Amino acid sequence: MVNKIGVHALVFEGSTSNEELSRLSEKAETLKYDVLELSLHDLDSLDQKFAAELFRAKSINVVCSRGLSFDADVSSEDTKIVENGSELLFSSLEAAANLGSKFLTGALYGALGKYERLASKKGKANAVSVLKSLSEEAHRLGVELGIEVCNRYETNFINTAEQARLLIDEIGADNVKLHLDTYHMNIEETDFRQPVLSSADYLGYVHIGESHRGYLGTGTINFEEFFGALQAVNYTGPITFESFSREVVAEGL
Ligand code: MN
């Protein structure tokens, strides 16, 4: 097995207070995960210095992730909203670098939520422009970016691996990678194999999640087909388990 195995922090803890970070790092260490994915949804109250020291002391490999919001959305047509989104992305990139993370991923191209219309041409161009600058800053910091493909109820922009590849081509930077998630693929793709085969040169990160976000093996995802495809393209990147329970995740999120 060459792939690093990761776990999303929200599997265990709802947010990123120092107390939660301490419990998280202990769980990741005890359960022998190679990667801990930390969501930056509460960046304002995240104690970056504390987190960086904690992860360094325990030699925890951290990946950071986030989505944007409707008032901070780089795929908007509204200049002010695009600026807000851009600021959020740049501060998240800085936080990721401060935490020792070499990868920042998620729906970096838009708000996570149900839109009432398709992304416009102008909005898409705004997202490409911000992500180009972000990839340059990421390159300077030695960080790679991930474009996570999400389903239609969570983004109006990047729903399929093919759309993500086109976006990555438009950004045109080799530190921007494709991020597939089986939960979203189950809703949007025709199968679990072809999107992986077509994305071999782009793929940099993978989320495994069940069709209902619950325990692996209790839903309808064809993991055999998906893992077979990863093997067929010699995927060597991380494979991170993502699951959400309302007993763990903060109510607001
Ligand atoms: Mn995911």
Residues whose N, C-alpha, C, O or C-beta is under 5 A from the ligand:
A	BS01	MN	D181 H207 E242
